[in-house]
Amino acid sequence: QVQLVESGGGLVQAGGSLRLSCAASGRTLNTYIMGWFRQAPGKEREFVAAISRSASSTNYADSVKGRFTISRDNAKNTVYLQMNGLNPEDTAVYYCAADGTGVALKSHAYEYQHWGQGTQVTVSS
């Protein structure tokens, strides 16, 4: 079983940047496809980005494509989400998630087995 802990959230002005981290423990991270999701108040959890085990493949939601970058450092057991050009619509709790099955990058929350506790990102206008 892998445990995930997010960090790096905070308050930022529109147009600013943040870098989220997701540190894993309990199992080696390179056995998992990793994803980032977010959930705004009153809304369903939505897909943000995913990255393959070797980092050779990535996938992004259209709403963040060109602004956010997912990456991973398997030696450090950590996944990152670099967020640039933030706008108030990006305000949400951001979660990292791990998928230990298959090889395809998945974009539905129910397809991930392990979740972190989330980190709040607030973008002011």
Helices and strands as residue ranges (DSSP letters): E 3-7, E 10-13, E 18-25, G 29-31, E 33-39, E 46-51, E 58-60, E 68-73, G 74-76, E 78-83, G 88-90, E 92-99, G 109-111, E 114-115, E 119-124
